[in-house]
Amino acid sequence: MSRINTNVQSMIAQRVLGQNGLQLGRSLERLSTGLRVNRGKDDPAGLIASENLRSELKSLNAAIGNSERADQVVNIAEGGLQEVSTLLTELQGLVTASASDAGLSESEKAANQLQIDSILQTIDRIASATSFQGTKLLNGNFDYRVSGVAAGVTDYRINGAKFTGTTLDVDVLVTQSAQQAGLYMSMGGTAIDLAAATSTFTIEVSGALGTRELTFTSGTTMTSIAAAINSFKSVTGVEASVVASGSSNGIKLATTEYGSSEFVTVKVTKDGGISTTNLGIYNMQAGDFDLINTTRVSTFAGASNGVTDKGQNVGATINGMTAVSSGNKIKVSTDTLDVELTLATSESQALGAVGSSHALSISGGGANFQLGGQVDLGGKVSIGIGDINSRKLGSFAEGYLNSLASGRGNNVVDGDTSQAQKIVNAAVEQVSSLRGRLGAFQKNTIGATIRSLGVAVENTSAAESAIRDADFAAETAGLTRAQILVAASTNVLSLANSSPQSALQLLG
């Protein structure tokens, strides 16, 4: 059958040639761009997945940049703190040297005081000068803003806090009272009465700081015995007071601090023949340290190996989390809240909530870094960098570093050098603690984050590549096939177009 108006074979050849041409063009495009998916029609589902992965990849790379920037910020802060640590070490030496009254002249003490003043001024200058791109790092700019501090909180330190909203309330519930270690020595009348005028009563009083042995003769008053024990209070960590219990008088021994690390031990090495009638060593009542437990623990003769009582740490929860405690200090450290609180004595011994509403409220501040690819609470980290100015270094209980300046109460010329050393020790602890936290933040938070983000970038890139990138081996094979098919289709089209020519032969 020969028709010339409709050349079906030519139409088929044209359609196939067009398809082969599209395939050739697709192969050329993929090979030239290196991508299997160049537009939505190439793979609609693959394009959606690829764009999502590209978005995640961009966020991950930005988070790595943020982490590296955070490390640089902390490095600068650490550099300032390192210099402050060196200055505090020098200050410690000056205070100790100046405490030697007999070995130093007034002019030497004055010279030491000049050095101390210079150190304090340098610390203040470092606090105000250490910065990153103009942002001060050690002047309290990155400390947390706190309000509504309850009267029962004598000191606090906010190391880290993450929250949504305007404020984060810190609620403290005391579940176990803080206790001193204590014993009561019931000794009869207002003066000690031994078997003979020449008899002696020898006791060894031990505490967390040390031990002292004291000897008393018959007739020594309770007041004198308490005064003798108190003269070594700074050595033993134990203080004494005269307490009457019924018809008997005695000595109450108590540690100067609170907590399970505190203890009182009384060892009687010579009882001097003192009466055993209701006299001896008693504990204080567990529920009330001001009352004596009427059950005698030991007679004085039976205390040759010592009688010991231990203190007790405060027990508390902070925002529902069990706090780690030491004495009347409590703290929690979680991803969202890292806080340390010191409770007043009365507050640490009263079971229940601290403060009428909250212990304190955090309203912002801190150094906040976006270290995760997802911008939410989980992707952020926050760390507090406190003010290291001399008026802030130290503690509420001991005092602050600026009190060592000329004319202040703890200067080394005519001030209290013993208290000055306690303040320097507290400042050293404060700065070293801050350096430790920053170091842990760099090593464990930033370092681990960068490593984990790097792995995430690799895996995300691999997933995106598997979807979007062209397989050159497959595409080159497809290109060769398309080239051959296009050439064949072209030849077939030529033949199909020439086939109607045979109809002319029928016309003769």
ROFIDO-655080 format. One record per residue (C-alpha): residue number from 1; x, y, z; residue in three letters. Coordinates in nm, 2 decimals. Layout:
<nodes>
 num   east  north     up residuo
 NUM      X      Y      Z     ALA
...
</nodes>
This chain:
<nodes>
 num   east  north     up residuo
   1   0.00   0.00   0.00     MET
   2   0.14   0.34  -0.10     SER
   3   0.01   0.67   0.03     ARG
   4   0.17   1.01  -0.02     ILE
   5  -0.07   1.24   0.17     ASN
   6   0.01   1.08   0.51     THR
   7   0.35   0.94   0.57     ASN
   8   0.30   0.75   0.89     VAL
   9   0.65   0.61   0.89     GLN
  10   0.79   0.96   0.88     SER
  11   0.58   1.07   1.17     MET
  12   0.69   0.77   1.37     ILE
  13   1.05   0.84   1.29     ALA
  14   1.01   1.21   1.38     GLN
  15   0.86   1.12   1.72     ARG
  16   1.13   0.87   1.80     VAL
  17   1.40   1.12   1.68     LEU
  18   1.25   1.38   1.91     GLY
  19   1.25   1.15   2.21     GLN
  20   1.61   1.04   2.14     ASN
  21   1.70   1.41   2.10     GLY
  22   1.55   1.49   2.45     LEU
  23   1.74   1.20   2.60     GLN
  24   2.06   1.32   2.44     LEU
  25   2.00   1.67   2.56     GLY
  26   1.93   1.54   2.92     ARG
  27   2.25   1.34   2.92     SER
  28   2.45   1.64   2.79     LEU
  29   2.29   1.86   3.06     GLU
  30   2.37   1.62   3.34     ARG
  31   2.73   1.57   3.23     LEU
  32   2.79   1.94   3.19     SER
  33   2.64   2.04   3.53     THR
  34   2.74   1.72   3.72     GLY
  35   2.38   1.70   3.86     LEU
  36   2.12   1.43   3.80     ARG
  37   1.84   1.67   3.92     VAL
  38   1.86   2.01   3.76     ASN
  39   1.49   2.10   3.78     ARG
  40   1.17   1.97   3.94     GLY
  41   1.07   1.76   3.64     LYS
  42   1.39   1.55   3.66     ASP
  43   1.28   1.40   4.00     ASP
  44   1.01   1.59   4.20     PRO
  45   1.05   1.39   4.52     ALA
  46   1.43   1.39   4.49     GLY
  47   1.43   1.77   4.44     LEU
  48   1.23   1.82   4.76     ILE
  49   1.46   1.59   4.96     ALA
  50   1.77   1.75   4.81     SER
  51   1.66   2.10   4.89     GLU
  52   1.58   2.01   5.25     ASN
  53   1.92   1.84   5.29     LEU
  54   2.09   2.15   5.13     ARG
  55   1.91   2.37   5.39     SER
  56   2.02   2.15   5.67     GLU
  57   2.38   2.15   5.54     LEU
  58   2.39   2.52   5.53     LYS
  59   2.27   2.54   5.89     SER
  60   2.52   2.28   6.00     LEU
  61   2.81   2.47   5.84     ASN
  62   2.69   2.79   6.00     ALA
  63   2.68   2.62   6.34     ALA
  64   3.04   2.50   6.29     ILE
  65   3.14   2.86   6.22     GLY
  66   2.95   2.97   6.53     ASN
  67   3.13   2.70   6.74     SER
  68   3.47   2.81   6.61     GLU
  69   3.38   3.17   6.69     ARG
  70   3.27   3.07   7.04     ALA
  71   3.60   2.90   7.09     ASP
  72   3.78   3.22   6.99     GLN
  73   3.57   3.43   7.23     VAL
  74   3.64   3.20   7.52     VAL
  75   4.02   3.19   7.43     ASN
  76   4.03   3.57   7.47     ILE
  77   3.84   3.55   7.80     ALA
  78   4.08   3.28   7.92     GLU
  79   4.38   3.49   7.83     GLY
  80   4.26   3.77   8.06     GLY
  81   4.17   3.53   8.34     LEU
  82   4.51   3.36   8.32     GLN
  83   4.68   3.70   8.38     GLU
  84   4.44   3.77   8.67     VAL
  85   4.54   3.42   8.82     SER
  86   4.90   3.52   8.80     THR
  87   4.83   3.85   8.98     LEU
  88   4.64   3.68   9.25     LEU
  89   4.93   3.44   9.31     THR
  90   5.16   3.73   9.34     GLU
  91   4.91   3.89   9.58     LEU
  92   4.90   3.58   9.79     GLN
  93   5.27   3.60   9.84     GLY
  94   5.26   3.97   9.93     LEU
  95   4.99   3.91  10.19     VAL
  96   5.18   3.62  10.35     THR
  97   5.51   3.82  10.35     ALA
  98   5.35   4.12  10.51     SER
  99   5.20   3.91  10.79     ALA
 100   5.55   3.87  10.94     SER
 101   5.54   4.17  11.18     ASP
 102   5.87   4.11  11.34     ALA
 103   6.06   4.05  11.02     GLY
 104   5.94   4.35  10.82     LEU
 105   5.98   4.72  10.87     SER
 106   5.70   4.97  10.82     GLU
 107   5.85   5.09  10.50     SER
 108   5.87   4.74  10.36     GLU
 109   5.50   4.68  10.44     LYS
 110   5.42   5.01  10.28     ALA
 111   5.61   4.90   9.97     ALA
 112   5.41   4.57   9.97     ASN
 113   5.09   4.77  10.00     GLN
 114   5.19   4.98   9.69     LEU
 115   5.24   4.66   9.50     GLN
 116   4.90   4.53   9.62     ILE
 117   4.73   4.86   9.51     ASP
 118   4.90   4.82   9.17     SER
 119   4.78   4.46   9.14     ILE
 120   4.42   4.56   9.23     LEU
 121   4.43   4.84   8.97     GLN
 122   4.56   4.60   8.70     THR
 123   4.29   4.34   8.78     ILE
 124   4.03   4.61   8.73     ASP
 125   4.19   4.72   8.41     ARG
 126   4.20   4.37   8.27     ILE
 127   3.83   4.33   8.36     ALA
 128   3.74   4.64   8.17     SER
 129   3.98   4.59   7.87     ALA
 130   3.94   4.23   7.78     THR
 131   3.70   4.23   7.48     SER
 132   3.60   4.07   7.15     PHE
 133   3.51   4.30   6.87     GLN
 134   3.44   4.57   7.12     GLY
 135   3.22   4.36   7.35     THR
 136   3.36   4.34   7.70     LYS
 137   3.40   3.98   7.83     LEU
 138   3.51   4.01   8.19     LEU
 139   3.33   4.31   8.33     ASN
 140   3.00   4.13   8.40     GLY
 141   2.86   4.20   8.05     ASN
 142   2.81   3.82   8.01     PHE
 143   2.69   3.77   8.37     ASP
 144   2.33   3.68   8.43     TYR
 145   2.08   3.94   8.54     ARG
 146   1.91   3.83   8.86     VAL
 147   1.63   3.98   9.06     SER
 148   1.41   3.90   9.36     GLY
 149   1.68   3.73   9.56     VAL
 150   1.53   3.59   9.88     ALA
 151   1.67   3.71  10.21     ALA
 152   1.76   3.35  10.29     GLY
 153   2.01   3.34  10.00     VAL
 154   2.34   3.50  10.11     THR
 155   2.54   3.43   9.80     ASP
 156   2.47   3.29   9.45     TYR
 157   2.65   3.21   9.13     ARG
 158   2.47   3.15   8.80     ILE
 159   2.70   2.95   8.57     ASN
 160   2.45   2.87   8.30     GLY
 161   2.08   2.91   8.22     ALA
 162   1.87   2.85   7.91     LYS
 163   1.51   2.93   7.90     PHE
 164   1.22   3.06   7.69     THR
 165   1.02   3.36   7.79     GLY
 166   1.13   3.66   7.99     THR
 167   1.24   3.50   8.32     THR
 168   1.35   3.17   8.48     LEU
 169   1.24   3.14   8.84     ASP
 170   1.47   2.94   9.06     VAL
 171   1.28   2.76   9.33     ASP
 172   1.46   2.60   9.63     VAL
 173   1.30   2.35   9.87     LEU
 174   1.50   2.25  10.18     VAL
 175   1.43   1.88  10.26     THR
 176   1.71   1.83  10.52     GLN
 177   1.85   2.08  10.76     SER
 178   2.22   2.16  10.76     ALA
 179   2.39   2.08  11.09     GLN
 180   2.71   2.15  11.28     GLN
 181   2.89   1.87  11.45     ALA
 182   2.86   1.90  11.83     GLY
 183   2.90   1.74  12.17     LEU
 184   2.82   1.84  12.52     TYR
 185   3.05   1.78  12.81     MET
 186   2.85   1.78  13.13     SER
 187   3.10   1.88  13.41     MET
 188   2.90   1.95  13.72     GLY
 189   2.92   2.29  13.87     GLY
 190   3.05   2.63  13.75     THR
 191   3.40   2.50  13.80     ALA
 192   3.55   2.16  13.74     ILE
 193   3.58   1.94  14.06     ASP
 194   3.85   1.67  14.04     LEU
 195   3.95   1.41  14.29     ALA
 196   4.23   1.62  14.44     ALA
 197   4.37   1.97  14.41     ALA
 198   4.67   1.84  14.23     THR
 199   4.47   1.63  13.98     SER
 200   4.44   1.73  13.62     THR
 201   4.18   1.69  13.35     PHE
 202   4.33   1.65  13.00     THR
 203   4.12   1.64  12.68     ILE
 204   4.20   1.64  12.32     GLU
 205   3.97   1.84  12.10     VAL
 206   3.97   1.76  11.73     SER
 207   3.79   1.92  11.44     GLY
 208   3.82   1.94  11.06     ALA
 209   4.11   2.19  11.08     LEU
 210   4.32   2.02  11.34     GLY
 211   4.37   1.89  11.70     THR
 212   4.47   2.05  12.03     ARG
 213   4.53   1.89  12.37     GLU
 214   4.44   2.10  12.68     LEU
 215   4.49   2.03  13.05     THR
 216   4.29   2.19  13.34     PHE
 217   4.33   2.17  13.71     THR
 218   4.06   2.13  13.97     SER
 219   3.87   2.45  14.03     GLY
 220   3.91   2.58  13.67     THR
 221   3.58   2.76  13.58     THR
 222   3.36   2.66  13.28     MET
 223   3.42   3.01  13.14     THR
 224   3.80   2.96  13.15     SER
 225   3.77   2.61  12.99     ILE
 226   3.55   2.75  12.71     ALA
 227   3.79   3.04  12.66     ALA
 228   4.09   2.81  12.64     ALA
 229   3.92   2.59  12.37     ILE
 230   3.81   2.90  12.18     ASN
 231   4.17   3.03  12.17     SER
 232   4.24   2.75  11.93     PHE
 233   3.92   2.78  11.73     LYS
 234   4.11   2.88  11.41     SER
 235   4.33   2.57  11.45     VAL
 236   4.06   2.31  11.53     THR
 237   3.75   2.46  11.37     GLY
 238   3.57   2.39  11.70     VAL
 239   3.42   2.66  11.93     GLU
 240   3.30   2.62  12.29     ALA
 241   3.03   2.78  12.50     SER
 242   2.91   2.74  12.86     VAL
 243   2.57   2.58  12.88     VAL
 244   2.37   2.48  13.19     ALA
 245   2.16   2.17  13.17     SER
 246   1.94   2.12  13.47     GLY
 247   2.15   2.14  13.78     SER
 248   2.47   2.07  13.59     SER
 249   2.70   2.31  13.39     ASN
 250   2.91   2.21  13.10     GLY
 251   3.08   2.29  12.78     ILE
 252   2.90   2.27  12.44     LYS
 253   3.14   2.21  12.16     LEU
 254   3.03   2.29  11.80     ALA
 255   3.20   2.32  11.47     THR
 256   3.23   2.67  11.32     THR
 257   3.11   2.54  10.98     GLU
 258   2.82   2.32  10.87     TYR
 259   2.82   2.00  10.67     GLY
 260   2.92   1.63  10.66     SER
 261   3.29   1.71  10.63     SER
 262   3.28   1.88  10.98     GLU
 263   3.33   1.68  11.30     PHE
 264   3.40   1.71  11.67     VAL
 265   3.60   1.45  11.85     THR
 266   3.66   1.46  12.23     VAL
 267   3.93   1.23  12.37     LYS
 268   3.99   1.23  12.74     VAL
 269   4.34   1.12  12.81     THR
 270   4.32   1.19  13.19     LYS
 271   3.99   1.23  13.37     ASP
 272   4.14   1.35  13.70     GLY
 273   3.90   1.14  13.90     GLY
 274   3.60   1.36  13.81     ILE
 275   3.27   1.22  13.93     SER
 276   3.08   0.98  13.70     THR
 277   2.73   1.07  13.84     THR
 278   2.55   1.19  13.53     ASN
 279   2.87   1.36  13.41     LEU
 280   3.02   1.28  13.08     GLY
 281   2.97   1.33  12.71     ILE
 282   2.63   1.38  12.55     TYR
 283   2.51   1.43  12.19     ASN
 284   2.29   1.72  12.09     MET
 285   1.93   1.64  11.98     GLN
 286   1.91   1.55  11.61     ALA
 287   1.61   1.77  11.55     GLY
 288   1.73   2.07  11.76     ASP
 289   2.10   2.15  11.80     PHE
 290   2.03   2.38  12.09     ASP
 291   1.89   2.10  12.31     LEU
 292   2.10   1.83  12.47     ILE
 293   2.01   1.46  12.42     ASN
 294   1.97   1.33  12.78     THR
 295   2.11   0.99  12.69     THR
 296   2.48   0.99  12.79     ARG
 297   2.72   0.86  12.52     VAL
 298   3.02   0.81  12.75     SER
 299   3.17   0.89  13.08     THR
 300   3.49   1.08  13.08     PHE
 301   3.68   0.77  13.19     ALA
 302   3.52   0.58  12.90     GLY
 303   3.62   0.84  12.64     ALA
 304   3.99   0.75  12.63     SER
 305   3.94   0.64  12.26     ASN
 306   3.74   0.94  12.17     GLY
 307   3.38   1.03  12.11     VAL
 308   3.29   1.18  11.77     THR
 309   2.99   1.36  11.62     ASP
 310   2.96   1.46  11.25     LYS
 311   2.78   1.74  11.09     GLY
 312   2.52   1.72  10.81     GLN
 313   2.48   1.88  10.47     ASN
 314   2.17   2.07  10.39     VAL
 315   1.93   1.87  10.16     GLY
 316   1.74   2.05   9.89     ALA
 317   1.59   2.05   9.55     THR
 318   1.63   2.32   9.29     ILE
 319   1.35   2.35   9.04     ASN
 320   1.26   1.99   9.12     GLY
 321   1.61   1.85   9.08     MET
 322   1.80   1.71   9.37     THR
 323   2.08   1.94   9.46     ALA
 324   2.44   1.85   9.54     VAL
 325   2.52   2.00   9.88     SER
 326   2.81   2.09  10.10     SER
 327   2.73   2.24  10.43     GLY
 328   2.48   2.51  10.36     ASN
 329   2.58   2.54   9.99     LYS
 330   2.37   2.38   9.72     ILE
 331   2.41   2.35   9.34     LYS
 332   2.26   2.18   9.03     VAL
 333   2.43   2.15   8.70     SER
 334   2.21   2.06   8.40     THR
 335   2.20   2.15   8.03     ASP
 336   1.93   2.42   8.11     THR
 337   2.04   2.54   8.46     LEU
 338   2.37   2.55   8.64     ASP
 339   2.35   2.74   8.96     VAL
 340   2.52   2.75   9.30     GLU
 341   2.35   2.90   9.61     LEU
 342   2.46   2.96   9.97     THR
 343   2.18   2.96  10.22     LEU
 344   2.17   3.16  10.54     ALA
 345   2.21   2.95  10.86     THR
 346   1.84   2.99  10.96     SER
 347   1.72   2.92  10.61     GLU
 348   1.94   2.60  10.57     SER
 349   1.79   2.46  10.89     GLN
 350   1.42   2.53  10.82     ALA
 351   1.25   2.27  10.61     LEU
 352   1.04   2.41  10.33     GLY
 353   1.06   2.67  10.04     ALA
 354   1.32   2.94  10.04     VAL
 355   1.17   3.28  10.00     GLY
 356   0.81   3.38   9.99     SER
 357   0.78   3.32   9.61     SER
 358   1.11   3.21   9.46     HIS
 359   1.47   3.19   9.58     ALA
 360   1.56   3.42   9.28     LEU
 361   1.47   3.50   8.92     SER
 362   1.70   3.50   8.62     ILE
 363   1.58   3.76   8.37     SER
 364   1.85   3.73   8.10     GLY
 365   2.22   3.78   8.04     GLY
 366   2.49   3.52   7.99     GLY
 367   2.70   3.44   7.69     ALA
 368   2.46   3.27   7.45     ASN
 369   2.60   3.07   7.15     PHE
 370   2.40   2.90   6.87     GLN
 371   2.60   2.57   6.83     LEU
 372   2.32   2.36   6.68     GLY
 373   2.18   2.36   6.32     GLY
 374   1.83   2.39   6.46     GLN
 375   1.75   2.73   6.61     VAL
 376   1.58   2.63   6.93     ASP
 377   1.65   2.58   7.30     LEU
 378   1.83   2.25   7.24     GLY
 379   2.06   2.41   6.98     GLY
 380   2.18   2.69   7.21     LYS
 381   2.43   2.69   7.49     VAL
 382   2.46   2.95   7.76     SER
 383   2.75   3.02   8.00     ILE
 384   2.79   3.29   8.26     GLY
 385   3.11   3.49   8.27     ILE
 386   3.12   3.69   8.59     GLY
 387   3.27   4.03   8.67     ASP
 388   3.63   3.99   8.78     ILE
 389   3.66   4.34   8.91     ASN
 390   3.83   4.36   9.25     SER
 391   3.51   4.46   9.41     ARG
 392   3.35   4.14   9.29     LYS
 393   3.63   3.89   9.36     LEU
 394   3.60   3.72   9.69     GLY
 395   3.28   3.61   9.87     SER
 396   3.00   3.75  10.08     PHE
 397   3.12   3.56  10.39     ALA
 398   3.49   3.65  10.37     GLU
 399   3.47   3.99  10.20     GLY
 400   3.60   4.12   9.86     TYR
 401   3.94   4.19   9.71     LEU
 402   3.91   4.57   9.71     ASN
 403   3.92   4.56  10.09     SER
 404   4.30   4.50  10.06     LEU
 405   4.35   4.85   9.91     ALA
 406   4.53   5.12  10.10     SER
 407   4.32   5.26  10.39     GLY
 408   4.08   4.97  10.38     ARG
 409   4.02   4.72  10.66     GLY
 410   4.23   4.44  10.52     ASN
 411   4.53   4.63  10.39     ASN
 412   4.87   4.48  10.49     VAL
 413   5.01   4.78  10.67     VAL
 414   4.77   4.80  10.96     ASP
 415   4.48   4.58  10.86     GLY
 416   4.38   4.22  10.92     ASP
 417   4.62   4.01  10.71     THR
 418   4.46   3.68  10.82     SER
 419   4.13   3.79  10.67     GLN
 420   4.31   3.93  10.37     ALA
 421   4.45   3.59  10.30     GLN
 422   4.10   3.43  10.32     LYS
 423   3.97   3.68  10.07     ILE
 424   4.26   3.61   9.83     VAL
 425   4.19   3.24   9.87     ASN
 426   3.83   3.30   9.79     ALA
 427   3.92   3.51   9.48     ALA
 428   4.17   3.24   9.36     VAL
 429   3.90   2.98   9.39     GLU
 430   3.65   3.20   9.21     GLN
 431   3.88   3.27   8.92     VAL
 432   4.02   2.92   8.89     SER
 433   3.66   2.79   8.90     SER
 434   3.56   3.02   8.62     LEU
 435   3.87   2.92   8.42     ARG
 436   3.78   2.56   8.48     GLY
 437   3.42   2.61   8.36     ARG
 438   3.54   2.79   8.05     LEU
 439   3.80   2.52   7.98     GLY
 440   3.53   2.25   8.02     ALA
 441   3.30   2.45   7.79     PHE
 442   3.58   2.47   7.52     GLN
 443   3.68   2.10   7.55     LYS
 444   3.36   1.92   7.61     ASN
 445   3.09   2.15   7.47     THR
 446   3.25   2.33   7.18     ILE
 447   3.51   2.06   7.09     GLY
 448   3.25   1.78   7.09     ALA
 449   3.00   2.00   6.90     THR
 450   3.25   2.08   6.62     ILE
 451   3.33   1.71   6.59     ARG
 452   2.97   1.59   6.58     SER
 453   2.87   1.87   6.34     LEU
 454   3.15   1.77   6.11     GLY
 455   3.03   1.41   6.10     VAL
 456   2.67   1.54   6.04     ALA
 457   2.80   1.76   5.75     VAL
 458   2.97   1.46   5.60     GLU
 459   2.66   1.24   5.62     ASN
 460   2.42   1.51   5.51     THR
 461   2.65   1.59   5.21     SER
 462   2.66   1.22   5.12     ALA
 463   2.28   1.19   5.14     ALA
 464   2.23   1.50   4.92     GLU
 465   2.49   1.38   4.67     SER
 466   2.33   1.04   4.64     ALA
 467   2.00   1.21   4.54     ILE
 468   2.12   1.50   4.33     ARG
 469   2.46   1.44   4.18     ASP
 470   2.50   1.27   3.84     ALA
 471   2.65   0.92   3.81     ASP
 472   2.91   0.99   3.53     PHE
 473   2.95   0.63   3.44     ALA
 474   2.58   0.58   3.39     ALA
 475   2.54   0.92   3.22     GLU
 476   2.83   0.86   2.97     THR
 477   2.68   0.53   2.88     ALA
 478   2.34   0.70   2.83     GLY
 479   2.50   0.97   2.62     LEU
 480   2.66   0.71   2.39     THR
 481   2.33   0.53   2.36     ARG
 482   2.14   0.85   2.29     ALA
 483   2.39   0.96   2.03     GLN
 484   2.36   0.63   1.85     ILE
 485   1.98   0.64   1.87     LEU
 486   1.97   0.99   1.74     VAL
 487   2.19   0.90   1.44     ALA
 488   1.98   0.59   1.37     ALA
 489   1.65   0.79   1.40     SER
 490   1.79   1.05   1.16     THR
 491   1.87   0.78   0.90     ASN
 492   1.53   0.62   0.95     VAL
 493   1.36   0.95   0.91     LEU
 494   1.55   1.01   0.58     SER
 495   1.44   0.67   0.45     LEU
 496   1.08   0.73   0.56     ALA
 497   1.07   1.06   0.38     ASN
 498   1.20   0.90   0.06     SER
 499   0.96   0.61   0.06     SER
 500   0.66   0.81  -0.10     PRO
 501   0.89   0.86  -0.40     GLN
 502   0.82   0.50  -0.51     SER
 503   0.46   0.60  -0.59     ALA
 504   0.59   0.79  -0.90     LEU
 505   0.67   0.46  -1.06     GLN
 506   0.31   0.37  -1.08     LEU
 507   0.24   0.67  -1.30     LEU
 508   0.46   0.52  -1.57     GLY
</nodes>
